[in-house]
């Protein structure tokens, strides 16, 4: 095991498109302080898809919100780390500088397009608004460009749909419109926060295909946040698994599925229902994610871990590189990867 | 939409008949002698009473009197006061004054109430927020006549900033303070509703989206947030015009405005059913039409609402 720290930390060659470096976020509430992000480090380059995988509450969405600068403050406060875009720390930029990056540098699509789109404006208006406000285009030119965007995300009869309101779209069409809106200014990085969770399974596949296609065409960096291992397999280049506000494993898709290097990842993979085990009880990871106001000492996963040893209750395992392009935050990562 | 409008307009007919009859009956059943004090120190001679009873058909049963009144009303005749003055004249002079006062009040409460609501809704628990919360509590708790007399005395009598009473020309500049007094309670409600609405929508997903699009903050608030938060405020404002006109009686009294309040009061005391009903009928119409307008505005503000 090399003692060099995992991918993306400072000291790496410059030129990363977007990197999150040792990010720390806490939520200060009346009941106490919840440490939601405890040193998250990941990066995405142009033309690459990074999937961020984790249960609800693991901090994957909060990380994305911090990158976008849409974290609700209060209760959320960034207490440490950097978010670098083209090498420049966004957390130290002025509000105006950050605003200019939104939409043009980094764009985001959300889980529930119905609530994420403004109900009282037409879909066309909300897309054309980008061109008018950010590009200074006139009404008719912006409309033309917005219709082109709707066309690109394969909304049939884009021209006729321009004047529809979000509630007049179906779920899948709404998410397509959301994608059109986020891509309007041709961003370099797109963050998709559970883009298919609210959709039917058949529509999910269509949306994922569309995202993958647009990502290839535009050579964007794509951060795909999901809790669905099935969604990830087809489109992601790399996967970062999050648990209790930390990255516990990072690997390319093949390695991660073939030989997970963290017991949590193993548990996730095992809990996918399988056809050849029909009739048997579904396998789950025992226990619940830790209370973020009171994270257990040592490895945060140790109370649920089937492999836990005394050392796991004492030392927090750092995220260490365990091979080319993969890292794990487990004291026994080597053993896990090398077993039979 | 057309059918909805037609149905709503047809609904006005029973409401109109119901309210007018109710008011006619109420004034009719108030005890008292309409001719008391009409003839100086002594009671009116029988000849006068008989003449008036004959002229106004006062010995007919209630429903005949009401029927006659309605018949005349539909021919555009509001009837006469006891002293023979056409009620149409009273309405023509008093209503514009009250309407002007109410519109000024509405404008003031909309501008100040909305501004206070938006500013405090965006920044809750700040100094301004607490100031607005306390001052609106005062406005709601204090009766109109207290606010009216205090402002009249301080601004008009002590500091000479305004004239204590409004002249018969009813200039807009003279109506600002009376309008503020009349609209004070509603202004407080508007501010509070707007504050809650803004604060609620402030955290809405679509606001987050608007920020994520890289829109300037003033556009996020002024376009995306405001448009959604305005819906409950518009309801309140729309239905308030009728309430302001009906409630103007105290404000009109304080500032010496010749509006419908004074006329209604006089008519109730002298049991002039026709005058009371005529004035109230117009008020009822204002209420009903404003309500309809608000419902239509609703659909314009929120495209999810469709009337079939």
Interface residues (C-beta under 8 A of the other chain):
Chain A: X68 X69 X70 X72 X99 X100 X101 X102 X103 X104 X107 X108 X110 X112 X115 X116 X117 X118 X119 X120 X121 X122 X129 X130 X133 X134 X165 X167 X181 X182 X185
Chain B: X203 X204 X205 X206 X208 X209 X210 X211 X212 X213 X214 X215 X216 X219 X224 X227 X228 X301 X302 X303 X304
